[in-house]
Amino acid sequence: MAFNFFRGQTAQVIQWDAPQPSQLLWQFPSPHDEIKNASQLLVGPSQGVLLVYEGRVAEVLDTEGLYQLRTDNHPFITTLLKLRTGFESEHKLKLYFYRRAENVNQPWGTAAPVKYLDPVYQVPVELGAHGNFSFRLADARRFFTEVAGLAEAYSVLQAKLLLQSRIAQTLATQLATAGLSYQQLDAHLTVLAEQLRTPLAAEFARLGMELTDFRLTGTVFDAVTQQRIGRVADAAATTQAAATAGLSYAELEKLHALRDAARNASGLAGAGAQLGAGAELARQLSASASPTPPDPAEQLQKLKQLLDAGVITAEEFAAKKKEWLDKW
């Protein structure tokens, strides 16, 4: 009993001799938070130490080496004077070791879909994004005060999850101002990652962290967004085909309806619908022509575009082609 008591009052070498890559912050265990005079503090490579004296961060040691500690605890005098308080000193010193090395290739992904308005199609888009980043503990005092507090340990995983939570909101803000459409994102991942790095670095710094690398490796769009964009893209392609042929979107849709009726009907009704489609096509092309006699080559080009867009059938194209060639 007496041996253990006096052993607690002697000087010691304080070190973090078995740090794990998964640990970011570790409190040196001391039963009564009493570090005695003449104790030596060994700070290893890529390590740092926080000295929390009487409840506040008194000093940050971020250079490796051997330090001599002097506190207000005098081993034997303190023991004699503090008999009524269980031999504890009123002067408390806690030591926290932290990892200064870079934590590389930490994978990240958005936990919930990021929503923004597509600048080209003007429809709401929901997407997930993923990548990786690297960071290191740069401001130990700020990190201890703002994040870790008096926890006995803090892991790299805890820090990663905290930092990752800042990425989604920053990504949504950047997408809203980047002007990139659904179809352009994958081709601009590197540029977008660089644009995200500056605001993310500021967010990390507020937590005492330094963002050393950030990568955006891919995006994933939900099924609803893909269907919505697909419908809009189809309508845009049809509108472009109609404009090239000198027709409005409504006129082109009318031809689509006549064509479908001709394909789905049977007997005389189908034949009548087919004739109606041909007559409507002739009327639309004639109406879109200028007062001067139409150029047969131009009309054939328009017919080919309508055929490629699936507006008219091969039979309709052949019939109208023969008609215009006869006029040539």
Disulfide bonds with the S-S distance in Angstrom:
none
